[in-house]
Amino acid sequence: MTNRMASRTFVVRAGLGLLVLAALGLYLGTRFRVGIDSQVHKCLPPYSVWLIDRYDRALVRGATYGFFAGDAMAPFFGPGQRVVKRLRGLPGDQVTVTSERTAVNGVTVGEGLALAATLHQSPDAFVRQVILPSDVVWVMGDTADSFDSRYWGELPIVQIGGRAYALF
């Protein structure tokens, strides 16, 4: 093989390799996002970094999901901010919020309303019982001081960006 043929073969192989790497990078960049929780008090301890799979949107009770905050999530989250919470209630579920506990279909999924005073509200302002419509879910953190559906209500399913997997 001549030097010229070897150079041409190398260029073709290198070009194909770069094309494969670019396609893989595009696929991974389209499919996955990284969520970082920089809060001191984490709502899903002990994790701070999450991998959000945008192609995995199947709703599974107890799984974690990344979604974009809406206006109702102020003052803790700005509109469009990426948030990760645990899915606690699915469409058709009955959610009951009292000052002592939050239950889905009678099963306790959270304790108290620790942030009511921070929000300058009485805990009674958040007490309610709802049947989740077909287009919303109920999401919560694992800690008592998580700002979640107990305070801002149901999350529209269309806001879910994908399933979130804890990295570290």
N, C-alpha and C positions, 0 to 999 in steps of 0.2 A: 504494500500500500504506500502510495506516495504521500509526501508531506501535505500536499494540497488536499488530497482525499481525506486524510486524517483530520485536517482542520475543518473541512466541510462536515464530516461526521460529528465532530465535537460540537460545532455550532448548532447542528440540527438537534442533537441530543440535549444540549444545554437549553435550547429554545423550548423543546418539548417539556423538559423538567421544570423550567420557569412557568410555562403555561399551566402545568398540573398544579404547581404550588400556588399560582394566582387563583386558579379555580377553587382549590381547597380553602384558601384564605377568604375568598368571596363567600363560599358556602358557610364556613364557620362564622364569619362576620355577620352574615344575614341571620343565621339560626340562633346564635347565642349573644347574650348581653351579660355584663357583670354588674351586680348591685353591691354597693358598699354601705354598711351601716356605721356611721361615724359617731353615733350617739354614745354617751357615757353609760346610760341605762338602756340596755338592749331589750327589745321586746321578744326576741327569739334567741336568748342566750344559749351558748356562749359565742355564737357565730357573728362574724362581722362582714364576711365576703360570701356572696351568693352567685352561682351561675344560673342564669335564667334561660331556659330552653323555650324559645319563642314558637317552636313547632309542636310543643307538647302542651295542649290546652284542654285535655280531657280533665273534667272536674272530679277530684277524688277527695272525699272528706278526710281531713287531717293532714293533707299534703300542703306544702307551702307554695305560694304563687307570687310572682312579681306583677305589679300593676302600676298604673300612673294615677297619681293623686288628682282628685277633683277639687273644686272650690270649697266643698263642704269640709275638707280636711285641714283647713287653716285653723289655727295658727301654726300647727306643728309641721305640716307639709305644704309646700307651695304647689300650685297647679302644674301638672306635668312631671312632678318629681317622682322618681322610681321608688316604690315602697314594696316590702316583702312582708306578708302576713300568712297565717295558717287558715285554711278554709275550714270553717266550722259548720256552716249551714248551707244547704243546697235548696234550689227551688222546691217549694211545697212544704218545707220544714216549718215548724212552729218555733219561733224564738221568743223567749220571755226574759226581759231585763228587769231586775229589781235592784234596790240599793245593796242587797247582800250578794246576789249572784246573777249570772247569765246562764240560761239553759237553752239547749236546742233539743226539741222533742222530749223534754223532761230530763235530759242529761246535762249536768253542770259542766260548762266549758270555760267558765271564768268566775272570778270572785270580785265582788264590789265594784264601785265606781270611783276609784282613787283619784281620778283627774277632774272630777266635777268642780272642786274648789278652785283648781288651777284655771279652769275655764269660766270661773266666776258664775257658776250655776249651782243650784241645789241638785242633789242626786235625783230628786223627784222629776226634774226636767228630762231625765233620760229613761225613766221607767216606762216600759211599754210591752205590748205583746203583739207580734205580727206573724202572719203566714207569708213566707217569702214568695213573691210572684215568680213567674217562669224566667224572667230576664235578669235576676239579681242573685247574689250570694251573700253570706255573712262571713266576714274575715276578722280574725283576732290575733293578737300576740299571745305569748305564753305567760306574760307577767301581769300583775295587777295594775301596773302603771302604764300599760300599753295604750296608745291612742289608736282606737280601732272602731269597728262597727258599733260598739256599745255607745259611742258618742256621736258619730256621724252617720250611722245607719247602714243600709244595704249598699253593696257595691255592684254596680251594673256589670254584668258578665263581659260586655264589650270592652271594659277597661283592663281586663286581665291580659297581661303581655306574655304569659307563659309560666310553666312550672319552674319553681326555684329550688336549687339544690345547694345545700350548705357546703362550702369549701373549707373555710377556717374562720 
